[in-house]
Amino acid sequence: MINKRTETQASLYVLGTLSPEEARVFEAAMRADPKLRLLVKELRGTTGSKVGAFPQTNPQPDLQQQMLAPAGGFTNR
């Protein structure tokens, strides 16, 4: 079962907003979890068609922390 924090991480990964270190850790988790790979594949399918419809902007520096806070946060340190 994939929890909310992992779903949020997957979304951020698909959108390319994880730091390089966080992306490496997430990719390692995907290699170990077929359900997580499937979730990312599904997210890529849905976001890929929608992302192009929105203008590209730089997110606020603390946006990721704000998004992850309700899910208990995420740190790799």
Order of alpha helices (4+ residues) and beta strands (2+ residues): alpha-alpha-alpha-alpha
